[in-house]
Structures are given as C-alpha cells and as structure tokens.
Amino acid sequence: MARTGPKNTALRVLVWLGVILAVLTAVLAGGTMAGQASWAPKLALDLEGGTQMILAPKVEGGSDINEEQLNQAVSIIRQRVDGSGVAEAEISTQSGRNVVVSLPGTPSRETRSLIQASADMNFRPVIQAGPGAAVPAESLTPEDKLPKPAAEPANSSDENWITADVYKKFETLNCDTPSQDKQERSDPAKPMVTCEPASDNSPAIKYILGPVEVKGSNIKGSTFQLQRGAQGAVTNEWAVNIQFDDTGTAKFKEVTERLYQFYVAAGGQSGSDPKAQFAIVLDDQVISAPRSLAVITDGRPQITGGFTEQSAKALSDQLRFGALPISFEIQSEQQISATLGGEQLRMGMLAGLIGLLLVVVYSLFQYRALGFVTVASLLVAGALTYLAIAILGWTENYRLSLAGVAGIIVAIGQTADSFIVYFERIRDELREGRGLVSAVENGWKRAKRTVLASKAVNLLAALVLYFVAVGNVRGFAFTLGLTAIADLIVVFMFTHPTLQMLARTKFFGEGHPLSGLDPKRLGVVPLYRGAGRLRVPEDRPAVAVRAKNTGATAEAERRLTIAERRLAERQEQLAGSAKSPSKEGK
C-alpha cells in the first residue's frame, strides 16, 4: 500500500480548513436569511448604547428591603439577563435602594418581564396530573360532564377545588408550546393550572395544583449532596436538601401528614395517586413535584430521584435564590447613548490597523516572500475570529465591547509571534545544512512545542481573567482566549501545510534571494527571534563560523556590530592558540 506523502496530507488539511470556514459562513448566512442573525457582530453597551431602567424593589408585605436582600436581587437579575454568556449588561445598585439595569440595544418584552418578575416561590399540593399535550378538540369533556364541586374544599388537596373552568383550562393547556404572553401572577389562595417543562429524563407534565400552603420565604437554605444509604455509606445518587424556618417547619409537617396518607392509601406505590405529590412552583411554573414518602417533622426534607450533579445543583440554586419575595417596578426607562461612542471605536480600529501594518512590514522586510504566508495566516485567523464572534452574537447573545476589541488587537502580535517562532526554527535548520523540505518538518517539530506552550499560557491567563473579573474585562478575556484558539487552528491547519507545499516549489526550494530562505543571508541572526527574544552578541559566532558558503560568512561579517566583531576576533584568537601546541608536537 502506498504511503501518503506530506504534500497530499498538507493539501487535505487545507481542504478541511476550507470546509470549516465554508460551514461557518453558511451557518451565519442561513441565520441572516432567516432574519435571526446579522453579518455584523453585536455591539455592547459602550459601543452601541442601549436602554437604562431604574427598578424600585417591592417586598411582599410592604416591608423595607435590606442590603442582603438587595444584593440577592441584583444577583438574580444578573443570572437571568447574563446567564447565557457575555451579554455585556451592566447591573448595579443606586443609593442603596434601587437597581439600575443597562442593556445594549432595545430589550424585548420578554426581557422586561424577566427583569420585573419577582422570584416568587411557593409549595402547592398536586390535585391532578397528566401528559403535557393538549387534549384534542373532539376529546374534550362535554360541558354537562365537567366537574361540579359538591361542597367547600376541606383542604388544599381537596378535589372540590377543580371547577369547570379549571378543568377546561387543564385540558386545553399545551406544555410543549406555552404562551409567550405575559400572564398575571396566580392567586395564592386559589388553585392553578401549570406545567413542569420537559427534561432530559421525562416529558412535560401539566398539573392542577391546590392553593399555596408553604411560601418560599420560609426556606432558610438548600444544599445538594450524594445520598447516604441505610448503612450510612455514600451512594452514587444525588439529593437536594431543604431547610425551613420555624414557621415553614410547622406548615410543612401538616402538609406531609396529609400527603403521606394518600401515599399509604395507594399501597405505598409511587405514581399511584398524584395527590401524594407537592409541587415546588417558581414564577408560576413547576420546577419539581416530588412525592411525600414520610412525615417530615424537623423541617429538613430531602428530594431524591434521578438527579445528576448538574440538575441537583440547579434545583438547589433555584430553591436558594428563588425564595426571595421581591418584585420590581420600572420607575424610569430611557435610551442612553454609547458611553465611549463611535469615535473611540474608530481610534481602536485605527490602532489595530497600525499594529497589523507594522507586523506586515516587519514580516516582509525580515522574511521577504515568506512574509506573505504570515499575511495570509493573519487573514485566515481574522476570518475565523470574525465568524465566531458573529455566530456567538446570534446564538449566545455575545456582544463585542471596546475591551473585546482591545483583546483582538493584542492577539495580532501574539498570532504573529507564533509564525516568527516557526520561521526561525526553519531557518535554524537550514543553517545546519538541511534541505528545505527536511528543514520544514524538523523545524515544525521544534516550533510546535513552543507554540503550544505559548498558547496554553494565553488560554490559562484568559480563563483566570474571565472567571475572576466582571464587566467589560470579561469581554477582553473572552476575545483573548478566542483568538488564541483561532491562532492554534491557523498554525496547525494553514501555516504549516502551506509551508509543506511551498517547500516543494522551485522558488522556495532553491532559496531564491526574495524567498526569505536565501542561504547567503542565513548566517545573520535577526534582531527579533520570536517569543520575546532579542539578538545578543553570543547568538552570532557559533552559527556564522559554521557557514559552508564563504559568501554567507562575508555577509554575516559585514552585518556584525562592533561588539560582535570584537567578540568573534577574540574567539578566533583563542581557537588559534589552542591549535598551536598540537602542531608543534607533530
């Protein structure tokens, strides 16, 4: 079987890179045609301007809000608005009382509702449950057969809460396509019909729930952990623990005494009677509906059943943060202009273009035609970065701030540095007397370790900065990490394969004077050697003396500084003195 040559391998890698670019372009084009995406990246508040809303918090019962509650409210709003990525929203407090939310662009109705809504959590008993799909029109219960309550409900689990209107709403509710219209908050003293959304492990379920029996404000805290078995050994099953205050403990004891009776009446079998369940409702949506398998007297119930670590943590966070009974009223809303504006963006782009031009000039001066590989690599890296930012703006609501632009500008030098390291390794191999094809392969083996180490440091710095910083600094860290990944892709999938193919051309392979690989000039150590290294006098003599071509030696001598020339002369004198005794001995 014939072996695949480096040239064919390089060509396939270049084709794969072309496929990646084509796919990204097609994805963005499809989103643009559908009216959901744009070719231009989304801009953050400092570049585009947006909407500023001042929210006045309202605490249930009319009590004053304390600093801890206000900080928790800000945390909840930040999680809601900024939970999907770097949305570049600014959320802060004002005068220790109000919350100021500044969003890029014009927020949608759903976003406004999300910000205003209180984290209202309650515990309601389940009266009836069913599949989340709506009942077909021909199968709806006739009007004369709809439930007619026979008496006043005795407790929150009583089926007499199910009126004809409640049951009709239950039948027609479709949990797979919930309404996007803002709904009024449910009355805690009345039954409600709602859904538990589908998850990875279960389909959507709809419920008829009784009135509220325990409020979320009675939760003191929640945690998640691995369960312990009957013998005290830790199992592989995750559980969520709730801790109620004294009021919640007493009320939850009453609830579980009633629900446990339904569980026992059903023969102790899970799923036999939905009235053995209690629903945890956040913002009028069920987030969990566990069964009461015992009477809980100490106010410390534990929820189990098919949790992963991630789902257990999510439910625990919802219980801890969602129990805050605070809603927000928009006191004022105004459009704000860009805090930095287009002029600063233009100056930033000008700085980037100047830096790019300097890199191009240096590459062409130092590496001649080989410098065009640097230019092409930078263009490919720029295309990858641009497409990634535009697609992330569409899918993850990422917005480019001026700090993010600064991260891209800094990345120009870091990206060029990778190419310089690689080129210098190739030239070192050529100085050792190897042919260009061999020099490219050996130089790549040495250079890729340096490049990988350099990019690993860049990525680590970007990750640390992203997770410990806030605001626009996270945008800088994000683009810094994104461009480091793009740089690796370009070096491995474009720069190296391109040089593998160029090494087999006559122009580069024979060392044309304009190729940047002319043997007559390779005795010279360049001023900048990549990775932050500058030329020092010790770099030159060992290479220049070994030059096989006298012309290369003469050229090297001509370009030496005075200090380098004197050092070379001293080394030659020392070498001559060392040889003299051996000649006399002969």
ABEGO torsion letter per residue (X at the ends): XBBBBAAAAAAAAAAAAAAAAAAAAAAAAAAAAAGABBABBBBBAAAAEEBBBBBBBBBBGGBBBBAAAAAAAAAAAAAAAAAAEBAGBBBBBBGGABBBBBBBEBBBAAAAAAAABBBBBBBBBBABBBBABBBBAAABBBAAABBBBABBBABAABAAABBAAAAAAAAABBAABBBABBBBBBBAABBBBBBBBBBAABBBBBBBBBBBABBAAABABBBBBBBBBAAGBBBABBBBBBBBBAAAAAAAAAAAAAAAAAAAAAGGBBGABAAABBBBBBGGBBABBBBBABBBAAGBBBBBGGBBAAAAAAAAAAAAAAABBBBBBBABBBBBBBAAEAAAAAAAAAAAAAAAAAAAAAAAAAAEAAAAAAAAAAAAAAAAAAAAAAAAAAAAGBBBBAAAAAAAAAAAAAAAAAAAAAAAAAAAAAAAGBBAAAAAAAAAAAAAAAAAAAAAAAAAAAAAAAAABBEAAAAAAAAAAAAAAAAAAAAAAAAAAAAAAAAABAAAAAGBAAAGABAAAAABBBABAEGGBBBBAAAAAAAAAABABAAAAAAAAAABBAAAAAAAAAAAAAAAAAAAAAAAAX
